[in-house]
């Protein structure tokens, strides 16, 4: 069974309540185990950053995850941006499925490991 819930990563109910009020996010669970999560963070009104993390098991719920992620990145008004490791073709393809377009083909040494990234944007 699959369920989308932010509760997977929060045990403290007070923290959960605050997160649910302030965070535009999702978590995919398979049999109660988190397999993927993502969302957006507002930098300031009109500018947001999208993020996502996946385990290998996320492939079993890929369609539901993509549908939910697309809804989540469509909520914020204004600019929503993300980057994807330049070596990760599947991640770049997924960003396009979510409605992002390439804005910056190469962000040199952008990742924490020094990897180049591709910059994506969508405007809602």
N, C-alpha and C positions, 0 to 999 in steps of 0.2 A: 504494500500500500504506500501511497505517497501523500504527503501533507506539506503545505507551505506555511511556515510559522517562524517568527523571530525568536520564539521561546527556546529554540534549540541552543542558542549561544548565550542565554541569560538565565541564571539561576535565582538571582535576587529579584523578587517581585517589584520592589521600588525602582530598581534599575530598568526592569522590563517595561514598566509603565512609562517611565521617562523616554525610553527608546522608542516605544510605540507612538508617542506624541511627537517626537522630534526627528525621527529617522525614516526615510523612504527606502525600505529594504525588504528583502525576502530571504528565506532559507528553505531549501528543498530537503525533505527528510524521506528516507526509504526505510521502512520498518523501524521508525523512530531514530534513525541515525542520520545526522547531517551529511549530505553529499555535495552540496553547493550552496553558496550564499552570494548576495550582491545587493546593490542599491545605489543611491546617490547621496552625496553630501553637498550642502549648500555652502559655497565659499562666501558669497554675498548675494543679495537679491538679484536674480537674473543670471547667475553663474553657478553651475553645479558640476561636480566631478562624479562620474559613474565608476563603480568598482565591482569586481566579481572574483570569487575563489571557487575552485572545483576540485573534487576528488575524482579518481578514475571511475567510480561508481555512478557519477553524474550522467554518464552516457545512457543509463537505463531510463532516465527521466528527461532526456534532452528536449523533447517537444514541449513538455509542460514547463520546463525551466525557461526555454526561449520565449514562450508565450507570456509567462509571468514577468520576465526581465524586460520584455518590450513594453508591457503596460507600466512598469515602474519607471523606466527612463522617459516615458511619454508624459508623466505627471508634472515634473517641474516646469515652470514657465521660464523661457529664455534659453540661454546656452547651456548645453550639457556636453561635457568633454570626457574623453578617456584616452588612454594610450595602451598599445599592445606591443609586446616584444617583437621586434622586426623579424625574428627567426620563427615566430609562432603563426604560421599561415592560417591554421584553423581558427585561432583567436581573432585574427583580422577579418576572416570571413564571417564569424559570428557577430562582430561589431557591425558589419554591414547589414546582416539580417535584422539587427536591432534598430536599424535606421540611421546609423552613423555614417558619415562620409569622411574620407581622408582629407585632413586639413594640412597636415605637415608630414610629408613622406618620410623624413628621417629626423628624429630627435637624437642627436649624437650623445652617447654615453648617458642616457636618461635614466636607466634602471639602477636599482641599488647595487647590482653586480657589474655596472658599467656597460650593460648591453644597450644597443641602439633600440629605439622604440618608434612606432608610427603613431602620429597624433590624429585622433578622430574627433568629430564634432557633429552634433545635431542641434537644431534650433527649434524649440517647441513654441 
